[in-house]
């Protein structure tokens, strides 16, 4: 893969160092799929992908990895194929599971943990997993029932406002002693058509979740760039 355009922004050494970064991406839907693909195109060379779901027709309106040809296929398998079609020498480990309390199948050493999942329980377990291991964590809050990507903000969980999911997570995280961490969230008030009952699943549009995913990828890159030097992990160990 030709990374010349990337190197023109980051520099050759910084671009080469991305090859040895390993990222854990949890959730490969509207947010996670876009985030994963952005990181692949950036030049990140190692991934662990976690998602227990398969693609269905309701994903086609917003999820970058969803096509008529991928319906019924596990999201992690589709993501792996997509990543390898862009960067053939990628190192990709996949787990078709929904995150619960057992994280034993995961490693201990990631250069970034990206939470792109919907389940509150799974999010809390992932937050604790990352905190206990001192891993850099970034999380996406709710992007459902939103129309304005320009209302997406970057903050830390305990400083969020408006977002209903963030409100629920703030209290639970405080009760669990989870330290503050960066998140992407929206300050747009949720919008839902009266054509559907309030109890139905959140709606979603094509241009909101991917923007959140791209912002997550950008934040992770900028975190790495703030390090004293993006050393080759092979040279460190």
MDAnalysis code that builds the backbone (N, CA, C; Angstrom):
import MDAnalysis as mda
import numpy as np

u = mda.Universe.empty(711, n_residues=237, atom_resindex=np.repeat(np.arange(237), 3), trajectory=True)
u.add_TopologyAttr("name", ["N", "CA", "C"] * 237)
u.add_TopologyAttr("resid", np.arange(1, 238))
u.add_TopologyAttr("resname", ["UNK", "UNK", "UNK", "UNK", "UNK", "UNK", "UNK", "UNK", "UNK", "UNK", "UNK", "UNK", "UNK", "UNK", "UNK", "UNK", "UNK", "UNK", "UNK", "UNK", "UNK", "UNK", "UNK", "UNK", "UNK", "UNK", "UNK", "UNK", "UNK", "UNK", "UNK", "UNK", "UNK", "UNK", "UNK", "UNK", "UNK", "UNK", "UNK", "UNK", "UNK", "UNK", "UNK", "UNK", "UNK", "UNK", "UNK", "UNK", "UNK", "UNK", "UNK", "UNK", "UNK", "UNK", "UNK", "UNK", "UNK", "UNK", "UNK", "UNK", "UNK", "UNK", "UNK", "UNK", "UNK", "UNK", "UNK", "UNK", "UNK", "UNK", "UNK", "UNK", "UNK", "UNK", "UNK", "UNK", "UNK", "UNK", "UNK", "UNK", "UNK", "UNK", "UNK", "UNK", "UNK", "UNK", "UNK", "UNK", "UNK", "UNK", "UNK", "UNK", "UNK", "UNK", "UNK", "UNK", "UNK", "UNK", "UNK", "UNK", "UNK", "UNK", "UNK", "UNK", "UNK", "UNK", "UNK", "UNK", "UNK", "UNK", "UNK", "UNK", "UNK", "UNK", "UNK", "UNK", "UNK", "UNK", "UNK", "UNK", "UNK", "UNK", "UNK", "UNK", "UNK", "UNK", "UNK", "UNK", "UNK", "UNK", "UNK", "UNK", "UNK", "UNK", "UNK", "UNK", "UNK", "UNK", "UNK", "UNK", "UNK", "UNK", "UNK", "UNK", "UNK", "UNK", "UNK", "UNK", "UNK", "UNK", "UNK", "UNK", "UNK", "UNK", "UNK", "UNK", "UNK", "UNK", "UNK", "UNK", "UNK", "UNK", "UNK", "UNK", "UNK", "UNK", "UNK", "UNK", "UNK", "UNK", "UNK", "UNK", "UNK", "UNK", "UNK", "UNK", "UNK", "UNK", "UNK", "UNK", "UNK", "UNK", "UNK", "UNK", "UNK", "UNK", "UNK", "UNK", "UNK", "UNK", "UNK", "UNK", "UNK", "UNK", "UNK", "UNK", "UNK", "UNK", "UNK", "UNK", "UNK", "UNK", "UNK", "UNK", "UNK", "UNK", "UNK", "UNK", "UNK", "UNK", "UNK", "UNK", "UNK", "UNK", "UNK", "UNK", "UNK", "UNK", "UNK", "UNK", "UNK", "UNK", "UNK", "UNK", "UNK", "UNK", "UNK", "UNK", "UNK", "UNK", "UNK", "UNK", "UNK", "UNK", "UNK", "UNK", "UNK"])
u.atoms.positions = np.array([
    [0.847, -1.190, 0.000],
    [0.000, 0.000, 0.000],
    [0.883, 1.240, 0.000],
    [0.500, 2.224, -0.758],
    [1.254, 3.465, -0.879],
    [0.775, 4.463, 0.180],
    [1.657, 4.796, 1.127],
    [1.312, 5.717, 2.199],
    [1.918, 7.104, 1.999],
    [2.265, 7.433, 0.754],
    [2.917, 8.707, 0.476],
    [2.078, 9.891, 0.931],
    [0.786, 9.862, 0.628],
    [-0.076, 10.998, 1.000],
    [-0.170, 11.146, 2.513],
    [-0.171, 10.028, 3.210],
    [-0.189, 10.082, 4.672],
    [1.122, 10.666, 5.192],
    [2.227, 10.197, 4.638],
    [3.550, 10.671, 5.075],
    [3.737, 12.152, 4.798],
    [3.076, 12.681, 3.782],
    [3.179, 14.108, 3.477],
    [2.597, 14.970, 4.591],
    [1.733, 14.381, 5.395],
    [1.151, 15.086, 6.547],
    [1.894, 14.743, 7.836],
    [2.142, 13.453, 8.050],
    [2.697, 12.996, 9.320],
    [4.222, 12.933, 9.338],
    [4.832, 12.817, 8.158],
    [6.261, 12.562, 8.084],
    [6.511, 11.079, 7.903],
    [7.647, 10.739, 7.306],
    [7.942, 9.346, 6.981],
    [8.130, 8.482, 8.225],
    [8.840, 8.974, 9.206],
    [9.099, 8.167, 10.399],
    [7.818, 7.883, 11.170],
    [6.988, 8.905, 11.338],
    [5.722, 8.719, 12.050],
    [4.814, 7.747, 11.306],
    [4.803, 7.834, 9.995],
    [3.964, 6.940, 9.201],
    [4.445, 5.497, 9.311],
    [5.751, 5.291, 9.241],
    [6.296, 3.929, 9.372],
    [5.961, 3.334, 10.739],
    [5.984, 4.157, 11.774],
    [5.733, 3.667, 13.136],
    [4.311, 3.144, 13.309],
    [3.376, 3.618, 12.505],
    [1.990, 3.162, 12.611],
    [1.852, 1.673, 12.334],
    [2.763, 1.144, 11.534],
    [2.701, -0.261, 11.150],
    [2.745, -1.184, 12.359],
    [3.374, -0.750, 13.446],
    [3.544, -1.600, 14.621],
    [2.574, -1.263, 15.762],
    [1.603, -0.438, 15.478],
    [0.574, -0.150, 16.469],
    [-0.507, -1.222, 16.407],
    [-0.926, -1.703, 17.577],
    [-2.035, -2.653, 17.637],
    [-3.215, -2.001, 18.329],
    [-4.374, -2.087, 17.697],
    [-5.584, -1.437, 18.201],
    [-6.677, -2.471, 18.429],
    [-7.345, -2.356, 19.558],
    [-8.519, -3.179, 19.868],
    [-9.762, -2.375, 19.516],
    [-10.536, -2.870, 18.557],
    [-11.784, -2.220, 18.160],
    [-12.943, -3.108, 18.574],
    [-13.787, -2.600, 19.443],
    [-14.954, -3.348, 19.935],
    [-16.219, -2.738, 19.354],
    [-16.873, -3.478, 18.472],
    [-18.059, -2.983, 17.798],
    [-17.727, -2.523, 16.392],
    [-18.364, -3.113, 15.384],
    [-18.044, -2.808, 13.990],
    [-19.279, -2.379, 13.209],
    [-20.114, -1.603, 13.870],
    [-21.306, -1.070, 13.228],
    [-21.032, 0.258, 12.553],
    [-21.969, 1.198, 12.686],
    [-21.835, 2.484, 12.015],
    [-20.626, 3.275, 12.452],
    [-20.340, 3.278, 13.744],
    [-19.182, 4.004, 14.281],
    [-17.906, 3.178, 14.102],
    [-17.932, 1.946, 14.576],
    [-16.735, 1.119, 14.580],
    [-16.230, 0.750, 13.208],
    [-17.129, 0.494, 12.272],
    [-16.696, 0.137, 10.924],
    [-15.940, 1.269, 10.257],
    [-16.463, 2.493, 10.391],
    [-15.797, 3.657, 9.801],
    [-14.464, 3.919, 10.486],
    [-14.433, 3.777, 11.802],
    [-13.203, 3.990, 12.557],
    [-12.135, 2.989, 12.143],
    [-12.511, 1.724, 12.052],
    [-11.576, 0.676, 11.650],
    [-11.006, 0.952, 10.270],
    [-11.867, 1.254, 9.307],
    [-11.376, 1.474, 7.951],
    [-10.454, 2.688, 7.882],
    [-10.778, 3.741, 8.619],
    [-9.906, 4.922, 8.630],
    [-8.520, 4.570, 9.150],
    [-8.460, 3.756, 10.193],
    [-7.167, 3.374, 10.764],
    [-6.384, 2.471, 9.821],
    [-7.085, 1.592, 9.104],
    [-6.420, 0.745, 8.111],
    [-5.799, 1.620, 7.025],
    [-6.565, 2.561, 6.508],
    [-6.068, 3.433, 5.446],
    [-4.967, 4.361, 5.954],
    [-4.989, 4.659, 7.245],
    [-3.941, 5.478, 7.849],
    [-2.602, 4.752, 7.851],
    [-2.661, 3.420, 8.025],
    [-1.433, 2.644, 8.032],
    [-1.202, 1.833, 9.289],
    [-2.184, 1.835, 10.202],
    [-2.070, 0.980, 11.384],
    [-1.997, -0.466, 10.911],
    [-1.076, -1.239, 11.494],
    [-0.808, -2.560, 10.942],
    [-1.349, -3.741, 11.704],
    [-1.863, -3.530, 12.938],
    [-2.285, -4.663, 13.759],
    [-3.612, -4.347, 14.441],
    [-4.530, -5.287, 14.350],
    [-5.859, -5.081, 14.932],
    [-6.358, -6.335, 15.639],
    [-7.111, -6.108, 16.702],
    [-7.962, -7.132, 17.291],
    [-9.382, -6.598, 17.192],
    [-10.258, -7.340, 16.525],
    [-11.630, -6.899, 16.282],
    [-12.599, -7.790, 17.046],
    [-13.570, -7.166, 17.706],
    [-14.548, -7.901, 18.504],
    [-15.954, -7.437, 18.155],
    [-16.796, -8.360, 17.730],
    [-18.213, -8.075, 17.487],
    [-18.916, -9.412, 17.299],
    [-20.013, -9.625, 17.994],
    [-20.723, -10.896, 17.894],
    [-21.833, -10.913, 16.865],
    [-22.055, -9.789, 16.198],
    [-23.219, -9.638, 15.327],
    [-22.913, -10.010, 13.884],
    [-23.999, -10.155, 13.112],
    [-23.904, -10.349, 11.660],
    [-24.629, -9.189, 10.988],
    [-24.306, -8.950, 9.736],
    [-24.964, -7.865, 9.014],
    [-26.364, -8.271, 8.585],
    [-27.304, -7.330, 8.737],
    [-28.645, -7.537, 8.197],
    [-29.064, -6.300, 7.415],
    [-30.220, -6.373, 6.774],
    [-30.626, -5.311, 5.845],
    [-30.803, -3.958, 6.533],
    [-31.083, -3.946, 7.835],
    [-31.264, -2.671, 8.537],
    [-29.949, -1.916, 8.713],
    [-28.826, -2.586, 8.438],
    [-27.517, -1.940, 8.554],
    [-27.117, -1.187, 7.288],
    [-27.791, -1.460, 6.183],
    [-27.363, -0.929, 4.889],
    [-27.436, 0.594, 4.819],
    [-28.294, 1.222, 5.614],
    [-28.484, 2.664, 5.480],
    [-27.351, 3.483, 6.089],
    [-26.416, 2.839, 6.848],
    [-25.435, 3.660, 7.552],
    [-24.091, 2.991, 7.829],
    [-23.980, 1.684, 7.696],
    [-22.752, 1.000, 8.095],
    [-21.863, 0.738, 6.884],
    [-20.657, 1.271, 6.921],
    [-19.776, 1.259, 5.762],
    [-19.420, -0.146, 5.290],
    [-19.450, -1.117, 6.194],
    [-19.099, -2.489, 5.837],
    [-20.295, -3.310, 5.355],
    [-21.482, -2.732, 5.431],
    [-22.702, -3.460, 5.056],
    [-23.027, -3.255, 3.580],
    [-23.145, -4.361, 2.853],
    [-23.598, -4.342, 1.463],
    [-24.544, -5.532, 1.278],
    [-25.200, -5.589, 0.141],
    [-26.064, -6.732, -0.131],
    [-25.269, -8.040, -0.094],
    [-24.002, -7.974, -0.463],
    [-23.171, -9.176, -0.491],
    [-22.703, -9.613, 0.903],
    [-22.744, -8.709, 1.878],
    [-22.266, -9.080, 3.218],
    [-23.395, -9.422, 4.178],
    [-24.648, -9.349, 3.730],
    [-25.779, -9.663, 4.608],
    [-25.687, -11.106, 5.095],
    [-25.878, -11.286, 6.397],
    [-25.808, -12.613, 6.998],
    [-24.419, -13.031, 7.420],
    [-23.415, -12.283, 7.034],
    [-22.033, -12.625, 7.394],
    [-21.621, -11.956, 8.698],
    [-20.782, -12.599, 9.492],
    [-20.295, -11.981, 10.727],
    [-19.551, -10.680, 10.427],
    [-19.795, -9.679, 11.235],
    [-19.165, -8.382, 11.003],
    [-17.645, -8.452, 11.104],
    [-17.142, -9.274, 12.026],
    [-15.684, -9.357, 12.168],
    [-15.041, -9.966, 10.925],
    [-15.702, -10.930, 10.310],
    [-15.148, -11.559, 9.113],
    [-15.157, -10.583, 7.942],
    [-16.248, -9.854, 7.809],
    [-16.345, -8.864, 6.736],
    [-15.292, -7.776, 6.923],
    [-15.131, -7.326, 8.158],
    [-14.137, -6.288, 8.440],
    [-12.730, -6.775, 8.119],
    [-12.443, -8.012, 8.472],
    [-11.121, -8.568, 8.167],
    [-10.883, -8.601, 6.661],
    [-11.856, -9.094, 5.908],
    [-11.724, -9.147, 4.449],
    [-11.538, -7.748, 3.868],
    [-12.303, -6.806, 4.389],
    [-12.222, -5.420, 3.905],
    [-10.840, -4.836, 4.203],
    [-10.353, -5.058, 5.416],
    [-9.042, -4.541, 5.791],
    [-7.940, -5.112, 4.919],
    [-7.987, -6.415, 4.692],
    [-6.961, -7.073, 3.878],
    [-7.043, -6.656, 2.410],
    [-8.225, -6.275, 1.951],
    [-8.355, -5.824, 0.568],
    [-7.716, -4.454, 0.368],
    [-7.536, -3.721, 1.465],
    [-6.904, -2.397, 1.413],
    [-5.412, -2.493, 1.708],
    [-5.093, -3.257, 2.755],
    [-3.710, -3.400, 3.201],
    [-3.441, -4.905, 3.378],
    [-2.975, -5.590, 2.349],
    [-2.904, -7.057, 2.334],
    [-2.048, -7.695, 3.427],
    [-1.110, -6.962, 3.987],
    [-0.244, -7.564, 5.000],
    [-0.658, -7.214, 6.419],
    [-1.908, -6.840, 6.599],
    [-2.412, -6.547, 7.935],
    [-2.325, -7.773, 8.845],
    [-2.118, -7.511, 10.124],
    [-2.192, -8.541, 11.170],
    [-3.531, -8.326, 11.873],
    [-4.513, -9.196, 11.611],
    [-5.864, -9.021, 12.168],
    [-6.301, -10.272, 12.918],
    [-6.631, -10.079, 14.179],
    [-7.198, -11.134, 15.017],
    [-8.667, -10.805, 15.230],
    [-9.553, -11.763, 15.005],
    [-10.983, -11.475, 15.136],
    [-11.637, -12.396, 16.167],
    [-12.674, -11.859, 16.836],
    [-13.444, -12.612, 17.827],
    [-14.928, -12.319, 17.597],
    [-15.670, -13.325, 17.158],
    [-17.105, -13.147, 16.948],
    [-17.835, -13.436, 18.258],
    [-17.767, -12.495, 19.159],
    [-18.411, -12.629, 20.467],
    [-18.960, -11.274, 20.886],
    [-19.976, -11.317, 21.729],
    [-20.450, -10.110, 22.388],
    [-19.714, -9.994, 23.711],
    [-19.159, -8.841, 23.990],
    [-18.386, -8.669, 25.213],
    [-19.282, -8.782, 26.433],
    [-18.908, -9.660, 27.321],
    [-19.616, -9.777, 28.590],
    [-18.606, -9.545, 29.707],
    [-18.497, -10.463, 30.639],
    [-17.576, -10.266, 31.743],
    [-16.247, -10.979, 31.538],
    [-16.203, -11.940, 30.630],
    [-14.984, -12.704, 30.404],
    [-14.174, -12.071, 29.278],
    [-13.064, -11.451, 29.651],
    [-12.185, -10.818, 28.671],
    [-10.897, -11.622, 28.515],
    [-10.910, -12.876, 28.959],
    [-9.684, -13.677, 28.978],
    [-9.124, -13.904, 27.579],
    [-9.981, -13.857, 26.555],
    [-9.520, -14.104, 25.194],
    [-8.745, -12.921, 24.625],
    [-8.808, -11.760, 25.291],
    [-8.100, -10.583, 24.816],
    [-6.693, -10.535, 25.382],
    [-5.843, -9.770, 24.725],
    [-4.473, -9.602, 25.196],
    [-4.380, -8.529, 26.269],
    [-3.159, -8.228, 26.649],
    [-2.901, -7.244, 27.697],
    [-2.229, -5.995, 27.153],
    [-1.902, -6.005, 25.867],
    [-1.041, -4.957, 25.337],
    [-1.600, -4.387, 24.043],
    [-2.309, -3.267, 24.147],
    [-2.833, -2.577, 22.976],
    [-2.408, -1.115, 23.032],
    [-2.203, -0.535, 21.863],
    [-1.837, 0.878, 21.791],
    [-3.064, 1.775, 21.813],
    [-4.220, 1.181, 21.820],
    [-5.461, 1.932, 21.904],
    [-6.628, 0.968, 21.983],
    [-7.629, 1.330, 22.785],
    [-8.864, 0.550, 22.907],
    [-10.005, 1.453, 22.469],
    [-10.755, 1.027, 21.463],
    [-11.837, 1.826, 20.914],
    [-13.177, 1.153, 21.204],
    [-14.000, 1.835, 21.975],
    [-15.319, 1.333, 22.327],
    [-16.351, 1.902, 21.366],
    [-16.907, 1.047, 20.518],
    [-17.929, 1.453, 19.551],
    [-19.152, 0.555, 19.696],
    [-19.451, 0.144, 20.926],
    [-20.555, -0.774, 21.180],
    [-21.718, -0.040, 21.843],
    [-22.883, -0.668, 21.810],
    [-24.105, -0.030, 22.304],
    [-24.471, -0.448, 23.727],
    [-24.143, -1.653, 24.110],
    [-24.568, -2.199, 25.392],
    [-23.895, -1.481, 26.564],
    [-24.704, -0.993, 27.492],
    [-24.162, -0.311, 28.670],
    [-23.307, -1.267, 29.496],
    [-23.794, -2.479, 29.696],
    [-23.042, -3.457, 30.485],
    [-21.690, -3.755, 29.848],
    [-21.691, -3.954, 28.540],
    [-20.440, -4.255, 27.840],
    [-19.489, -3.068, 27.896],
    [-20.017, -1.871, 27.754],
    [-19.181, -0.674, 27.844],
    [-18.506, -0.588, 29.209],
    [-19.262, -0.776, 30.260],
    [-18.708, -0.675, 31.608],
    [-17.631, -1.722, 31.830],
    [-17.872, -2.943, 31.352],
    [-16.866, -3.993, 31.504],
    [-15.598, -3.661, 30.718],
    [-15.777, -3.086, 29.525],
    [-14.623, -2.702, 28.721],
    [-13.853, -1.562, 29.389],
    [-14.564, -0.620, 29.969],
    [-13.899, 0.491, 30.661],
    [-13.031, -0.032, 31.810],
    [-13.588, -0.964, 32.568],
    [-12.821, -1.521, 33.688],
    [-11.614, -2.303, 33.189],
    [-11.819, -3.075, 32.125],
    [-10.721, -3.843, 31.530],
    [-9.569, -2.916, 31.136],
    [-9.899, -1.815, 30.451],
    [-8.867, -0.886, 29.990],
    [-8.186, -0.188, 31.165],
    [-8.980, 0.233, 32.139],
    [-8.403, 0.949, 33.288],
    [-7.475, 0.058, 34.105],
    [-7.880, -1.175, 34.321],
    [-7.060, -2.095, 35.114],
    [-5.716, -2.379, 34.460],
    [-5.649, -2.249, 33.140],
    [-4.414, -2.546, 32.414],
    [-3.673, -1.296, 31.956],
    [-4.214, -0.145, 32.301],
    [-3.561, 1.096, 31.929],
    [-3.553, 1.357, 30.435],
    [-4.596, 0.911, 29.736],
    [-4.676, 1.066, 28.291],
    [-5.397, 2.363, 27.922],
    [-4.970, 2.978, 26.835],
    [-5.598, 4.218, 26.392],
    [-6.953, 3.895, 25.779],
    [-8.000, 4.494, 26.329],
    [-9.382, 4.195, 25.957],
    [-10.052, 5.404, 25.325],
    [-10.764, 5.161, 24.235],
    [-11.633, 6.149, 23.614],
    [-12.998, 5.498, 23.420],
    [-14.057, 6.257, 23.662],
    [-15.395, 5.668, 23.606],
    [-16.361, 6.566, 22.848],
    [-17.262, 5.946, 22.108],
    [-18.331, 6.676, 21.430],
    [-19.612, 6.542, 22.237],
    [-20.276, 7.657, 22.422],
    [-21.585, 7.655, 23.062],
    [-22.661, 7.416, 21.999],
    [-23.903, 7.696, 22.323],
    [-25.000, 7.364, 21.416],
    [-25.071, 8.254, 20.194],
    [-25.149, 7.640, 19.011],
    [-25.286, 8.386, 17.757],
    [-26.624, 8.119, 17.083],
    [-27.511, 7.424, 17.777],
    [-28.831, 7.151, 17.238],
    [-29.763, 8.338, 17.394],
    [-30.752, 8.427, 16.523],
    [-31.761, 9.486, 16.543],
    [-31.144, 10.881, 16.422],
    [-30.043, 10.982, 15.672],
    [-29.363, 12.267, 15.480],
    [-29.322, 12.604, 13.992],
    [-29.404, 13.910, 13.669],
    [-29.404, 14.368, 12.284],
    [-28.229, 15.276, 11.949],
    [-27.545, 15.806, 12.968],
    [-26.553, 16.861, 12.740],
    [-25.148, 16.403, 13.146],
    [-24.350, 15.954, 12.195],
    [-22.990, 15.541, 12.546],
    [-22.153, 16.675, 13.115],
    [-22.505, 17.929, 12.782],
    [-21.743, 19.064, 13.308],
    [-21.945, 19.259, 14.815],
    [-22.920, 18.557, 15.391],
    [-23.136, 18.635, 16.836],
    [-22.302, 17.615, 17.609],
    [-21.539, 16.797, 16.906],
    [-20.661, 15.827, 17.578],
    [-19.489, 16.554, 18.214],
    [-19.231, 16.256, 19.463],
    [-18.193, 16.933, 20.243],
    [-17.199, 15.929, 20.812],
    [-16.066, 16.462, 21.232],
    [-15.046, 15.675, 21.921],
    [-14.904, 16.227, 23.334],
    [-14.949, 15.348, 24.316],
    [-14.803, 15.768, 25.705],
    [-14.333, 14.559, 26.505],
    [-14.573, 14.588, 27.799],
    [-14.392, 13.404, 28.628],
    [-15.762, 13.023, 29.161],
    [-15.914, 11.786, 29.571],
    [-17.242, 11.299, 29.946],
    [-17.907, 12.183, 30.984],
    [-17.163, 12.568, 32.017],
    [-17.774, 13.301, 33.115],
    [-18.107, 14.755, 32.781],
    [-17.724, 15.212, 31.592],
    [-18.036, 16.583, 31.174],
    [-19.065, 16.620, 30.053],
    [-19.620, 15.470, 29.691],
    [-20.620, 15.431, 28.624],
    [-21.933, 16.035, 29.092],
    [-22.751, 16.425, 28.121],
    [-24.094, 16.925, 28.419],
    [-25.031, 16.559, 27.283],
    [-26.299, 16.551, 27.566],
    [-27.394, 16.246, 26.633],
    [-27.494, 14.747, 26.330],
    [-26.400, 14.106, 25.975],
    [-26.402, 12.709, 25.529],
    [-26.985, 11.770, 26.593],
    [-28.111, 11.088, 26.303],
    [-28.745, 10.206, 27.295],
    [-27.873, 9.027, 27.710],
    [-27.164, 8.426, 26.755],
    [-26.300, 7.299, 27.086],
    [-25.171, 7.747, 27.999],
    [-24.573, 8.880, 27.706],
    [-23.488, 9.402, 28.541],
    [-23.988, 9.688, 29.953],
    [-25.209, 10.190, 30.060],
    [-25.775, 10.485, 31.382],
    [-25.884, 9.216, 32.218],
    [-26.351, 8.153, 31.587],
    [-26.468, 6.882, 32.299],
    [-25.100, 6.330, 32.684],
    [-24.142, 6.430, 31.767],
    [-22.811, 5.892, 32.022],
    [-22.063, 6.682, 33.095],
    [-22.268, 7.983, 33.151],
    [-21.560, 8.806, 34.143],
    [-21.811, 8.303, 35.552],
    [-23.073, 8.094, 35.867],
    [-23.412, 7.647, 37.224],
    [-22.836, 6.270, 37.509],
    [-22.996, 5.371, 36.569],
    [-22.513, 4.005, 36.775],
    [-20.989, 3.966, 36.898],
    [-20.309, 4.761, 36.083],
    [-18.845, 4.785, 36.143],
    [-18.361, 5.349, 37.480],
    [-19.012, 6.371, 37.963],
    [-18.631, 6.939, 39.261],
    [-18.821, 5.915, 40.368],
    [-19.931, 5.187, 40.311],
    [-20.196, 4.153, 41.325],
    [-19.139, 3.050, 41.290],
    [-18.587, 2.789, 40.099],
    [-17.594, 1.727, 39.941],
    [-16.159, 2.221, 40.128],
    [-16.008, 3.515, 40.325],
    [-14.671, 4.066, 40.507],
    [-13.863, 4.155, 39.221],
    [-14.546, 4.277, 38.097],
    [-13.864, 4.380, 36.808],
    [-13.450, 5.825, 36.572],
    [-12.192, 6.026, 36.269],
    [-11.650, 7.361, 36.056],
    [-12.149, 7.941, 34.741],
    [-12.119, 9.271, 34.653],
    [-12.581, 9.960, 33.454],
    [-11.715, 9.602, 32.243],
    [-12.296, 9.625, 31.063],
    [-11.575, 9.270, 29.841],
    [-12.238, 9.961, 28.655],
    [-11.527, 10.084, 27.518],
    [-12.067, 10.817, 26.363],
    [-13.228, 10.087, 25.687],
    [-14.192, 10.870, 25.238],
    [-15.338, 10.319, 24.522],
    [-15.719, 11.236, 23.364],
    [-16.421, 10.654, 22.416],
    [-17.068, 11.396, 21.346],
    [-18.567, 11.298, 21.602],
    [-19.245, 12.430, 21.608],
    [-20.675, 12.430, 21.920],
    [-21.357, 13.538, 21.135],
    [-22.675, 13.556, 21.182],
    [-23.431, 14.580, 20.457],
    [-24.243, 15.426, 21.425],
    [-24.249, 16.728, 21.188],
    [-25.067, 17.637, 21.992],
    [-26.408, 17.932, 21.330],
    [-26.705, 17.196, 20.269],
    [-28.003, 17.342, 19.613],
    [-29.073, 16.599, 20.404],
    [-30.198, 17.234, 20.603],
    [-31.324, 16.555, 21.240],
    [-31.821, 15.451, 20.304],
    [-32.045, 14.237, 20.829],
    [-32.501, 13.133, 19.976],
    [-33.805, 13.464, 19.252],
    [-33.908, 13.007, 18.013],
    [-35.097, 13.214, 17.192],
    [-35.654, 11.859, 16.784],
    [-36.959, 11.664, 16.988],
    [-37.569, 10.396, 16.571],
    [-38.939, 10.652, 15.982],
    [-39.193, 10.057, 14.831],
    [-40.462, 10.242, 14.147],
    [-41.609, 9.657, 14.962],
    [-42.744, 10.331, 14.927],
    [-43.943, 9.841, 15.625],
    [-44.543, 8.632, 14.920],
    [-43.984, 8.269, 13.763],
    [-44.464, 7.082, 13.051],
    [-44.116, 5.794, 13.788],
    [-43.187, 5.885, 14.751],
    [-42.732, 4.705, 15.469],
    [-42.921, 4.902, 16.971],
    [-43.234, 3.817, 17.697],
    [-43.448, 3.948, 19.145],
    [-42.147, 4.321, 19.863],
    [-42.236, 5.021, 20.996],
    [-41.046, 5.428, 21.753],
    [-40.168, 4.252, 22.172],
    [-40.778, 3.081, 22.321],
    [-40.027, 1.905, 22.776],
    [-39.205, 1.238, 21.675],
    [-39.365, 1.677, 20.419],
    [-38.642, 1.042, 19.324],
    [-37.158, 1.393, 19.369],
    [-36.351, 0.625, 18.640],
    [-34.914, 0.867, 18.603],
    [-34.615, 2.260, 18.050],
    [-33.455, 2.829, 18.402],
    [-33.096, 4.148, 17.862],
    [-32.952, 4.097, 16.349],
    [-33.371, 5.174, 15.696],
    [-33.112, 5.310, 14.277],
    [-31.711, 5.857, 14.062],
    [-31.261, 5.855, 12.819],
    [-29.904, 6.332, 12.541],
    [-29.783, 6.720, 11.083],
    [-28.964, 7.736, 10.820],
    [-28.760, 8.219, 9.466],
    [-27.331, 7.959, 8.998],
    [-27.148, 7.983, 7.683],
    [-25.883, 7.569, 7.089],
    [-24.693, 8.427, 7.481],
    [-24.913, 9.709, 7.794],
    [-23.797, 10.623, 7.961],
    [-23.454, 10.975, 9.405],
    [-24.116, 10.365, 10.396],
    [-23.781, 10.691, 11.788],
    [-22.815, 9.673, 12.406],
    [-23.151, 8.369, 12.460],
    [-22.206, 7.419, 13.068],
    [-20.817, 7.409, 12.435],
    [-20.682, 7.454, 11.090],
    [-19.335, 7.437, 10.519],
    [-18.487, 8.626, 10.951],
    [-19.097, 9.801, 11.096],
    [-18.341, 10.974, 11.539],
    [-17.756, 10.728, 12.922],
    [-18.552, 10.133, 13.799],
    [-18.041, 9.795, 15.131],
    [-16.874, 8.827, 15.034],
    [-16.979, 7.848, 14.118],
    [-15.895, 6.885, 13.930],
    [-14.627, 7.539, 13.423],
    [-14.757, 8.453, 12.469],
    [-13.584, 9.140, 11.938],
    [-12.928, 10.018, 13.007],
    [-13.743, 10.635, 13.848],
    [-13.181, 11.454, 14.931],
    [-12.411, 10.576, 15.914],
    [-12.953, 9.405, 16.241],
    [-12.232, 8.487, 17.131],
    [-10.864, 8.123, 16.554],
    [-10.831, 7.812, 15.256],
    [-9.561, 7.464, 14.618],
    [-8.586, 8.629, 14.684],
    [-9.077, 9.834, 14.458],
    [-8.233, 11.022, 14.515],
    [-7.691, 11.253, 15.922],
    [-8.537, 11.062, 16.926],
    [-8.108, 11.262, 18.313],
    [-7.024, 10.269, 18.708],
    [-7.177, 9.028, 18.249],
    [-6.166, 8.026, 18.575],
    [-4.832, 8.383, 17.926],
    [-4.863, 8.791, 16.667],
    [-3.630, 9.208, 15.999],
    [-2.973, 10.361, 16.754],
    [-3.744, 11.357, 17.131],
    [-3.172, 12.531, 17.803],
    [-2.629, 12.190, 19.185],
    [-3.232, 11.211, 19.823],
    [-2.673, 10.720, 21.091],
    [-1.285, 10.129, 20.865],
    [-1.162, 9.322, 19.826],
    [0.149, 8.739, 19.513],
    [1.169, 9.814, 19.168],
    [0.746, 10.823, 18.433],
    [1.676, 11.879, 18.022],
    [2.159, 12.711, 19.199],
    [1.393, 12.710, 20.280],
    [1.790, 13.459, 21.474],
    [2.828, 12.721, 22.297],
    [3.014, 11.433, 22.024],
    [4.033, 10.679, 22.734],
    [5.401, 11.259, 22.389],
    [6.396, 11.111, 23.281],
    [7.721, 11.664, 23.003],
    [8.248, 11.282, 21.627],
    [7.992, 10.053, 21.247],
    [8.402, 9.608, 19.921],
    [7.641, 8.334, 19.600],
    [7.115, 8.225, 18.389],
    [6.410, 7.008, 17.989],
    [7.429, 5.949, 17.622],
    [7.979, 5.295, 18.624],
    [9.000, 4.280, 18.400],
    [8.364, 3.033, 17.790],
    [9.167, 2.266, 17.101],
    [8.754, 0.932, 16.670],
    [8.611, 0.063, 17.895],
    [7.459, -0.588, 18.041],
    [7.292, -1.470, 19.195],
    [8.341, -2.589, 19.181],
    [8.731, -3.029, 17.995],
    [9.742, -4.081, 17.928],
    [11.060, -3.603, 18.509],
    [11.331, -2.324, 18.360],
    [12.571, -1.801, 18.890],
    [12.552, -1.613, 20.385],
    [11.343, -1.600, 20.956],
    [11.216, -1.388, 22.390],
    [11.252, -2.697, 23.157],
    [10.944, -3.809, 22.503],
    [10.765, -5.069, 23.225],
    [11.711, -6.133, 22.727],
])
